[in-house]
Amino acid sequence: MIKKYALKIFLFCILLSMQSCQHILDQAEEQRAQENFTSEFMGYYSGNYTGGMSGSLTVNVKRCKCRSN
């Protein structure tokens, strides 16, 4: 009887550790996906504006080299 419970606990621990490993792998894949992400808004934008004020505007949207935790 004790062997039966020990086997169940052992199998439960193995399944639990496999789930934990899968979670770690999923997190690593998500991190790689975020690092390789390229926005469709990246680029160089420039133009003129008028209205109450007038002038020119230049915007350069680049990939961020910073890391957030």
N, CA, C and O atoms as CSV, one atom per row, in Angstrom:
chain,resi,resn,atom,element,x,y,z
A,1,MET,N,N,0.828,-1.188,0.000
A,1,MET,CA,C,0.000,0.000,0.000
A,1,MET,C,C,0.878,1.258,0.000
A,1,MET,O,O,0.599,2.209,-0.730
A,2,ILE,N,N,1.916,1.261,0.802
A,2,ILE,CA,C,2.812,2.420,0.847
A,2,ILE,C,C,3.526,2.581,-0.487
A,2,ILE,O,O,3.763,3.700,-0.941
A,3,LYS,N,N,3.868,1.454,-1.113
A,3,LYS,CA,C,4.525,1.509,-2.416
A,3,LYS,C,C,3.612,2.163,-3.452
A,3,LYS,O,O,4.079,2.893,-4.326
A,4,LYS,N,N,2.325,1.900,-3.351
A,4,LYS,CA,C,1.352,2.462,-4.292
A,4,LYS,C,C,1.312,3.990,-4.166
A,4,LYS,O,O,1.295,4.700,-5.171
A,5,TYR,N,N,1.298,4.487,-2.928
A,5,TYR,CA,C,1.298,5.937,-2.707
A,5,TYR,C,C,2.624,6.561,-3.116
A,5,TYR,O,O,2.657,7.655,-3.679
A,6,ALA,N,N,3.715,5.861,-2.829
A,6,ALA,CA,C,5.036,6.367,-3.210
A,6,ALA,C,C,5.135,6.477,-4.724
A,6,ALA,O,O,5.678,7.456,-5.236
A,7,LEU,N,N,4.620,5.493,-5.448
A,7,LEU,CA,C,4.639,5.532,-6.912
A,7,LEU,C,C,3.800,6.695,-7.434
A,7,LEU,O,O,4.208,7.388,-8.366
A,8,LYS,N,N,2.631,6.911,-6.837
A,8,LYS,CA,C,1.778,8.027,-7.257
A,8,LYS,C,C,2.471,9.367,-6.997
A,8,LYS,O,O,2.428,10.264,-7.838
A,9,ILE,N,N,3.097,9.497,-5.854
A,9,ILE,CA,C,3.815,10.746,-5.538
A,9,ILE,C,C,4.982,10.932,-6.487
A,9,ILE,O,O,5.228,12.043,-6.956
A,10,PHE,N,N,5.703,9.862,-6.776
A,10,PHE,CA,C,6.829,9.930,-7.708
A,10,PHE,C,C,6.360,10.370,-9.094
A,10,PHE,O,O,6.965,11.259,-9.693
A,11,LEU,N,N,5.306,9.771,-9.604
A,11,LEU,CA,C,4.769,10.147,-10.920
A,11,LEU,C,C,4.261,11.587,-10.921
A,11,LEU,O,O,4.435,12.311,-11.901
A,12,PHE,N,N,3.642,11.993,-9.835
A,12,PHE,CA,C,3.178,13.377,-9.735
A,12,PHE,C,C,4.359,14.351,-9.795
A,12,PHE,O,O,4.288,15.378,-10.470
A,13,CYS,N,N,5.433,14.026,-9.094
A,13,CYS,CA,C,6.621,14.896,-9.101
A,13,CYS,C,C,7.246,14.981,-10.489
A,13,CYS,O,O,7.688,16.051,-10.909
A,14,ILE,N,N,7.283,13.869,-11.193
A,14,ILE,CA,C,7.822,13.873,-12.560
A,14,ILE,C,C,6.959,14.750,-13.462
A,14,ILE,O,O,7.481,15.564,-14.224
A,15,LEU,N,N,5.655,14.588,-13.379
A,15,LEU,CA,C,4.757,15.411,-14.204
A,15,LEU,C,C,4.882,16.885,-13.851
A,15,LEU,O,O,4.850,17.741,-14.735
A,16,LEU,N,N,5.021,17.183,-12.585
A,16,LEU,CA,C,5.170,18.563,-12.148
A,16,LEU,C,C,6.465,19.171,-12.683
A,16,LEU,O,O,6.480,20.322,-13.118
A,17,SER,N,N,7.540,18.406,-12.649
A,17,SER,CA,C,8.816,18.932,-13.146
A,17,SER,C,C,8.772,19.121,-14.657
A,17,SER,O,O,9.370,20.062,-15.178
A,18,MET,N,N,8.077,18.244,-15.365
A,18,MET,CA,C,7.943,18.416,-16.816
A,18,MET,C,C,7.158,19.680,-17.136
A,18,MET,O,O,7.493,20.393,-18.082
A,19,GLN,N,N,6.137,19.960,-16.374
A,19,GLN,CA,C,5.350,21.169,-16.571
A,19,GLN,C,C,6.214,22.400,-16.319
A,19,GLN,O,O,6.121,23.385,-17.052
A,20,SER,N,N,7.053,22.349,-15.286
A,20,SER,CA,C,7.921,23.477,-14.965
A,20,SER,C,C,8.917,23.719,-16.090
A,20,SER,O,O,9.182,24.866,-16.450
A,21,CYS,N,N,9.465,22.651,-16.644
A,21,CYS,CA,C,10.416,22.793,-17.756
A,21,CYS,C,C,9.727,23.413,-18.967
A,21,CYS,O,O,10.299,24.272,-19.638
A,22,GLN,N,N,8.513,22.984,-19.241
A,22,GLN,CA,C,7.775,23.541,-20.370
A,22,GLN,C,C,7.514,25.026,-20.159
A,22,GLN,O,O,7.576,25.806,-21.110
A,23,HIS,N,N,7.228,25.421,-18.941
A,23,HIS,CA,C,7.001,26.833,-18.629
A,23,HIS,C,C,8.275,27.646,-18.884
A,23,HIS,O,O,8.208,28.742,-19.441
A,24,ILE,N,N,9.413,27.121,-18.487
A,24,ILE,CA,C,10.688,27.807,-18.721
A,24,ILE,C,C,10.957,27.932,-20.213
A,24,ILE,O,O,11.384,28.988,-20.678
A,25,LEU,N,N,10.712,26.867,-20.967
A,25,LEU,CA,C,10.905,26.914,-22.416
A,25,LEU,C,C,9.967,27.918,-23.074
A,25,LEU,O,O,10.360,28.632,-23.996
A,26,ASP,N,N,8.729,27.971,-22.599
A,26,ASP,CA,C,7.767,28.935,-23.143
A,26,ASP,C,C,8.215,30.372,-22.882
A,26,ASP,O,O,8.088,31.236,-23.750
A,27,GLN,N,N,8.738,30.619,-21.683
A,27,GLN,CA,C,9.224,31.963,-21.357
A,27,GLN,C,C,10.409,32.344,-22.231
A,27,GLN,O,O,10.498,33.486,-22.685
A,28,ALA,N,N,11.323,31.406,-22.476
A,28,ALA,CA,C,12.480,31.678,-23.326
A,28,ALA,C,C,12.040,31.986,-24.752
A,28,ALA,O,O,12.586,32.890,-25.385
A,29,GLU,N,N,11.073,31.255,-25.257
A,29,GLU,CA,C,10.567,31.504,-26.609
A,29,GLU,C,C,9.881,32.867,-26.696
A,29,GLU,O,O,10.038,33.578,-27.689
A,30,GLU,N,N,9.131,33.228,-25.673
A,30,GLU,CA,C,8.482,34.550,-25.643
A,30,GLU,C,C,9.518,35.661,-25.634
A,30,GLU,O,O,9.344,36.679,-26.305
A,31,GLN,N,N,10.597,35.475,-24.877
A,31,GLN,CA,C,11.671,36.477,-24.828
A,31,GLN,C,C,12.325,36.638,-26.199
A,31,GLN,O,O,12.584,37.761,-26.632
A,32,ARG,N,N,12.594,35.521,-26.887
A,32,ARG,CA,C,13.188,35.593,-28.228
A,32,ARG,C,C,12.246,36.294,-29.192
A,32,ARG,O,O,12.691,37.077,-30.032
A,33,ALA,N,N,10.955,36.026,-29.085
A,33,ALA,CA,C,9.978,36.670,-29.970
A,33,ALA,C,C,9.949,38.175,-29.739
A,33,ALA,O,O,9.852,38.946,-30.694
A,34,GLN,N,N,10.032,38.600,-28.482
A,34,GLN,CA,C,10.033,40.038,-28.191
A,34,GLN,C,C,11.308,40.696,-28.699
A,34,GLN,O,O,11.263,41.825,-29.187
A,35,GLU,N,N,12.446,40.011,-28.592
A,35,GLU,CA,C,13.710,40.581,-29.061
A,35,GLU,C,C,13.728,40.714,-30.576
A,35,GLU,O,O,14.357,41.633,-31.099
A,36,ASN,N,N,13.057,39.823,-31.292
A,36,ASN,CA,C,13.060,39.841,-32.754
A,36,ASN,C,C,11.905,40.633,-33.345
A,36,ASN,O,O,11.779,40.715,-34.567
A,37,PHE,N,N,11.060,41.217,-32.503
A,37,PHE,CA,C,9.890,41.939,-32.977
A,37,PHE,C,C,10.303,43.196,-33.742
A,37,PHE,O,O,11.164,43.950,-33.288
A,38,THR,N,N,9.698,43.413,-34.880
A,38,THR,CA,C,9.915,44.612,-35.678
A,38,THR,C,C,8.561,45.275,-35.911
A,38,THR,O,O,7.649,44.662,-36.465
A,39,SER,N,N,8.439,46.518,-35.489
A,39,SER,CA,C,7.179,47.237,-35.627
A,39,SER,C,C,7.004,47.745,-37.056
A,39,SER,O,O,7.972,48.117,-37.719
A,40,GLU,N,N,5.779,47.754,-37.507
A,40,GLU,CA,C,5.497,48.309,-38.833
A,40,GLU,C,C,5.626,49.834,-38.859
A,40,GLU,O,O,5.592,50.438,-39.930
A,41,PHE,N,N,5.773,50.457,-37.689
A,41,PHE,CA,C,5.893,51.908,-37.617
A,41,PHE,C,C,7.342,52.377,-37.645
A,41,PHE,O,O,7.592,53.583,-37.635
A,42,MET,N,N,8.302,51.458,-37.679
A,42,MET,CA,C,9.704,51.857,-37.722
A,42,MET,C,C,9.977,52.560,-39.044
A,42,MET,O,O,9.481,52.159,-40.096
A,43,GLY,N,N,10.769,53.607,-38.965
A,43,GLY,CA,C,11.121,54.324,-40.179
A,43,GLY,C,C,11.388,55.788,-39.908
A,43,GLY,O,O,11.405,56.236,-38.761
A,44,TYR,N,N,11.597,56.523,-40.983
A,44,TYR,CA,C,11.917,57.941,-40.923
A,44,TYR,C,C,10.727,58.711,-41.485
A,44,TYR,O,O,10.319,58.489,-42.625
A,45,TYR,N,N,10.181,59.602,-40.691
A,45,TYR,CA,C,9.023,60.397,-41.096
A,45,TYR,C,C,9.394,61.867,-41.022
A,45,TYR,O,O,10.001,62.312,-40.048
A,46,SER,N,N,9.032,62.618,-42.048
A,46,SER,CA,C,9.255,64.066,-42.008
A,46,SER,C,C,8.140,64.757,-42.776
A,46,SER,O,O,7.539,64.185,-43.685
A,47,GLY,N,N,7.879,65.994,-42.390
A,47,GLY,CA,C,6.840,66.750,-43.061
A,47,GLY,C,C,6.716,68.146,-42.489
A,47,GLY,O,O,7.403,68.509,-41.535
A,48,ASN,N,N,5.848,68.905,-43.075
A,48,ASN,CA,C,5.587,70.283,-42.656
A,48,ASN,C,C,4.184,70.357,-42.076
A,48,ASN,O,O,3.301,69.584,-42.447
A,49,TYR,N,N,3.994,71.285,-41.174
A,49,TYR,CA,C,2.668,71.495,-40.614
A,49,TYR,C,C,2.370,72.981,-40.582
A,49,TYR,O,O,3.271,73.815,-40.489
A,50,THR,N,N,1.084,73.294,-40.660
A,50,THR,CA,C,0.629,74.682,-40.613
A,50,THR,C,C,-0.599,74.745,-39.729
A,50,THR,O,O,-1.192,73.721,-39.389
A,51,GLY,N,N,-0.964,75.930,-39.370
A,51,GLY,CA,C,-2.118,76.143,-38.501
A,51,GLY,C,C,-1.818,77.349,-37.638
A,51,GLY,O,O,-1.336,78.359,-38.151
A,52,GLY,N,N,-2.085,77.278,-36.346
A,52,GLY,CA,C,-1.740,78.352,-35.429
A,52,GLY,C,C,-0.239,78.589,-35.430
A,52,GLY,O,O,0.219,79.710,-35.206
A,53,MET,N,N,0.502,77.568,-35.673
A,53,MET,CA,C,1.956,77.633,-35.814
A,53,MET,C,C,2.310,76.849,-37.066
A,53,MET,O,O,1.498,76.065,-37.557
A,54,SER,N,N,3.477,77.046,-37.570
A,54,SER,CA,C,3.908,76.274,-38.729
A,54,SER,C,C,5.368,75.884,-38.534
A,54,SER,O,O,6.104,76.518,-37.779
A,55,GLY,N,N,5.757,74.849,-39.218
A,55,GLY,CA,C,7.132,74.394,-39.108
A,55,GLY,C,C,7.293,73.039,-39.754
A,55,GLY,O,O,6.454,72.595,-40.538
A,56,SER,N,N,8.368,72.404,-39.416
A,56,SER,CA,C,8.609,71.064,-39.947
A,56,SER,C,C,8.823,70.109,-38.776
A,56,SER,O,O,9.249,70.495,-37.688
A,57,LEU,N,N,8.513,68.875,-39.047
A,57,LEU,CA,C,8.623,67.853,-38.026
A,57,LEU,C,C,9.364,66.659,-38.622
A,57,LEU,O,O,9.062,66.220,-39.732
A,58,THR,N,N,10.317,66.149,-37.886
A,58,THR,CA,C,11.061,64.961,-38.307
A,58,THR,C,C,11.037,63.952,-37.163
A,58,THR,O,O,11.364,64.283,-36.023
A,59,VAL,N,N,10.648,62.728,-37.477
A,59,VAL,CA,C,10.582,61.661,-36.482
A,59,VAL,C,C,11.304,60.443,-37.050
A,59,VAL,O,O,11.046,60.027,-38.179
A,60,ASN,N,N,12.206,59.879,-36.257
A,60,ASN,CA,C,12.912,58.673,-36.654
A,60,ASN,C,C,12.587,57.595,-35.623
A,60,ASN,O,O,13.047,57.667,-34.483
A,61,VAL,N,N,11.805,56.605,-36.015
A,61,VAL,CA,C,11.391,55.534,-35.118
A,61,VAL,C,C,12.346,54.362,-35.321
A,61,VAL,O,O,12.401,53.769,-36.398
A,62,LYS,N,N,13.103,54.036,-34.261
A,62,LYS,CA,C,14.101,52.985,-34.330
A,62,LYS,C,C,13.778,51.877,-33.350
A,62,LYS,O,O,12.899,52.001,-32.498
A,63,ARG,N,N,14.494,50.824,-33.495
A,63,ARG,CA,C,14.381,49.701,-32.567
A,63,ARG,C,C,15.098,50.053,-31.277
A,63,ARG,O,O,16.219,50.563,-31.300
A,64,CYS,N,N,14.461,49.783,-30.166
A,64,CYS,CA,C,15.032,50.067,-28.862
A,64,CYS,C,C,16.048,49.000,-28.502
A,64,CYS,O,O,15.749,47.809,-28.595
A,65,LYS,N,N,17.240,49.402,-28.094
A,65,LYS,CA,C,18.282,48.456,-27.677
A,65,LYS,C,C,18.224,48.194,-26.183
A,65,LYS,O,O,19.038,47.439,-25.651
A,66,CYS,N,N,17.267,48.813,-25.501
A,66,CYS,CA,C,17.171,48.640,-24.056
A,66,CYS,C,C,16.469,47.343,-23.724
A,66,CYS,O,O,15.736,46.792,-24.546
A,67,ARG,N,N,16.693,46.863,-22.530
A,67,ARG,CA,C,16.042,45.649,-22.040
A,67,ARG,C,C,15.179,45.998,-20.863
A,67,ARG,O,O,15.604,46.722,-19.962
A,68,SER,N,N,13.972,45.487,-20.863
A,68,SER,CA,C,13.093,45.693,-19.717
A,68,SER,C,C,12.866,44.356,-19.045
A,68,SER,O,O,12.789,43.320,-19.705
A,69,ASN,N,N,12.759,44.388,-17.736
A,69,ASN,CA,C,12.554,43.149,-16.981
A,69,ASN,C,C,11.122,43.024,-16.572
A,69,ASN,O,O,10.748,42.045,-15.927
